[in-house]
Amino acid sequence: MRALGFIACAAVCVAGADAAAQGLPVSNGFGAAVLDVRAGKVTRFLPHTYASWDEGTTTPNLAFDAFFGVRADGRNAWLAAEPASESGCVDGATPALMVQAFAGLGVET
């Protein structure tokens, strides 16, 4: 469960005009992820923060179709299909935030 928990307790977030274009990286020192706002999903989910485990061993990307879903008023949808109305960093620091709407609800990821 530690691997999933790092998204909520992220320690790094890049803000700025190009943040949505590049994705919003989050990390807690044990793992790292990239939230792609345009795609509406997590596109990189790494078991540690470095690009390689060692010389010659690339860190695996554990995110394959990792996106969020919602169910409301008897309807359900994958949020990757809903555009983000807002994105960035909470309080200019951490963690990454993406706001989407579905069935009259505001969904914060």
C-alpha positions as MATLAB code, in Angstrom:
seq = 'MRALGFIACAAVCVAGADAAAQGLPVSNGFGAAVLDVRAGKVTRFLPHTYASWDEGTTTPNLAFDAFFGVRADGRNAWLAAEPASESGCVDGATPALMVQAFAGLGVET';
ca = [
       0.000    0.000    0.000;
       2.963    2.348    0.408;
       3.257    2.609   -3.391;
      -0.308    3.918   -3.719;
      -0.056    6.217   -0.739;
       2.633    8.428   -2.205;
       0.199   10.189   -4.547;
      -1.668   11.600   -1.550;
       1.474   12.616    0.355;
       3.511   13.927   -2.561;
       6.612   15.964   -1.846;
       7.389   17.481   -5.265;
       5.164   19.335   -7.728;
       6.045   21.549  -10.679;
       3.794   24.570  -11.189;
       3.738   27.150  -13.944;
       2.311   27.827  -17.363;
       3.810   24.701  -18.913;
       2.874   22.334  -16.071;
      -0.246   21.000  -17.793;
       1.644   20.467  -21.061;
       4.443   18.527  -19.339;
       2.379   16.722  -16.723;
       2.399   17.208  -12.967;
       5.102   15.140  -11.255;
       4.622   13.989   -7.660;
       6.964   12.132   -5.336;
       7.424   11.319   -1.664;
      11.034   10.144   -1.791;
      10.112    6.464   -2.194;
       8.318    6.567   -5.538;
       7.271    8.995   -8.251;
       4.382    9.556  -10.643;
       3.332   11.929  -13.417;
      -0.277   13.110  -13.691;
      -0.972   13.968  -17.342;
      -3.714   16.603  -17.202;
      -4.481   16.486  -20.933;
      -4.930   12.704  -20.908;
      -6.723   12.768  -17.543;
      -4.636    9.944  -16.083;
      -1.406    8.927  -14.413;
       1.074    8.189  -17.209;
       4.179    7.350  -15.134;
       4.221    5.426  -11.854;
       7.733    4.524  -10.744;
       8.672    2.392   -7.718;
      11.499    4.822   -6.906;
      12.590    8.311   -7.926;
      15.558    7.483  -10.165;
      15.492    6.718  -13.897;
      17.568    3.565  -13.367;
      17.892    1.001  -10.580;
      21.562    0.711  -11.422;
      23.801    0.963  -14.463;
      21.953   -0.850  -17.240;
      18.628   -1.489  -15.412;
      15.864    0.962  -16.247;
      13.181    1.680  -13.647;
       9.902    0.085  -14.799;
       6.833    2.232  -15.424;
       4.053    0.561  -13.397;
       1.263    2.749  -14.819;
      -0.686    1.087  -17.591;
      -4.126    2.643  -18.080;
      -4.103    4.170  -14.589;
      -6.972    6.642  -14.622;
      -9.767    7.580  -12.288;
     -13.474    6.825  -12.455;
     -16.648    8.108  -10.819;
     -20.215    6.906  -10.285;
     -23.035    9.366   -9.579;
     -26.806    9.422  -10.133;
     -26.745    5.859  -11.482;
     -24.196    6.786  -14.167;
     -20.507    6.039  -14.274;
     -17.585    7.245  -16.370;
     -13.847    7.124  -16.634;
     -12.540   10.587  -15.898;
      -9.961   10.332  -18.684;
     -12.856   11.262  -20.993;
     -13.698   14.429  -19.006;
     -11.603   17.595  -19.569;
      -9.864   19.168  -16.588;
     -11.260   22.563  -15.627;
      -8.335   23.282  -13.308;
      -4.912   21.800  -12.635;
      -1.804   22.656  -10.727;
      -0.372   22.302   -7.254;
      -2.194   22.719   -3.964;
      -0.992   25.930   -2.287;
       1.726   26.231   -4.940;
       3.579   23.231   -3.539;
       2.162   19.723   -3.187;
       0.404   17.539   -4.203;
      -0.699   17.721   -7.848;
      -4.361   18.585   -8.357;
      -6.738   18.073  -11.267;
     -10.404   19.174  -11.142;
     -12.975   17.620  -13.475;
     -16.795   17.675  -13.627;
     -19.251   14.794  -14.017;
     -23.022   14.686  -13.453;
     -22.968   18.078  -11.747;
     -20.191   17.050   -9.349;
     -16.741   18.574   -9.097;
     -14.174   15.780   -8.831;
     -10.726   16.560   -7.430;
      -7.873   14.164   -8.141;
];
